[in-house]
Amino acid sequence: MQPPDTSGLMDASREVDFERCCPECGAAMVEFDRLTEDGAVFIWYACTRDGCTGQWLTKRAMRMCIA
């Protein structure tokens, strides 16, 4: 038996940029706003499809964000 192929998994030790999908309609999302507070970075994403109000919020530790 061969081990599973893990080449497609993200490496948590480096910053990886990837496209988010809207939880409402599945379209691509873009970064809409960024806030730094209490050692964390909060990033809001908004849907790119006209008329869709889908949003997504991520929270990252300051040390994980390069930019």
Helices and strands as residue ranges (DSSP letters): E 29-37, E 40-47, E 55-61, G 62-64
